[in-house]
Amino acid sequence: MSETITVKEAAKLWGITERRVTVLCKEGRIEGVYKKDRSWVIPIDAEKPADSRIKTGAYRKAKTLPDLPLPVGISDYRLASSEYYYVDKTMMIKDFLDERPMVSLFTRPRRFGKTLNMDMIRTFFEKTDEDTSIYFRDKKIWSCGKKYRDYQGKYPVIFITFKDVKRNSWNETYDQITKILAQEFERHSELLESERCSKYEKLYFKNVLEEKADSTDMMMSLQRLSQMLDEHYDIPPIIIIDEYDTAGENFYHGFVLGLCAMMDNRYYISSNGESGEGRYDIQLLPKIGNMPGILIELKAARNFSGDKLKQLSETALAQIQDRKYDTDMISKGVKTIFKYGVAFSGKQVEIAISSH
């Protein structure tokens, strides 16, 4: 006998419609269910979930809510989920694992719970000495099956928030950013003892930790930290950045560069290198011959939107073309090169693309 059954077989076995079984699968209410190609696969020993829908049309008496305060202004998931009235948002984790996005951008109004949700994601995935599964065992994600539970506590995580970076000058802003990054490096101080990281990497790490690194080194800090975590744990880290739209073009540069660092197994990643008639912002030179090369030029402006932001992205793309930033890659035999002009304004972004 097969160890799994189809939606059609489950519907016949449980005496409900195939459509209802599909809904239960999507809601994660059947333990161990997973999707193969476009079809749901259900363990043969899975139990039929209790149907909580109202069948008579009568209103059910509302359950008494626990006498707990609302987590207004609370961004710590452990605290919010254990000491406050918490609305379960853990199925967001299931969406991440199902869709496997390389980058996700959350744009919501203030006091919408963005930071709390990001801290929830960090708490779920982060590898720590503490058993953090206790914060999820009574949540929806835990009932989705072993496939999802196996990801809990398995990843190094870089978590940075810039919500308090509100200074009147660039020097003050830069100083605060270096302190925030130093604090995150300190959270991963186990890397200083790692046998998998080189002496040069540890020296760089120590300079950032002690706020002795120069501006060029600080620009590479996310890339360096993610690379060291990957080497130490043998798995790419998850990078979570809150309120990234607070320190201008240089900040966006560092933000995008840090995200690109996750592809260092396939690309040589460099920043501000000379090529053609100037210096590109970010270059991804393929390590494998048939991979495309990537060039990224970044622009940032305040209070831009719509056509103005789109025009700024096209200006960034034109700069790649006009200053021949692809010269270096062409000379190294890269045949296909994707070029991205990226324009930021707060949480808004426009991207202009070309290739040859």
Summary of the structure (lengths in Angstrom):
residues: 356
radius of gyration: 24.1
end to end distance: 53.9
largest distance: 74.3
contacts: 1007
relative contact order: 0.07
helix: 41%
strand: 17%
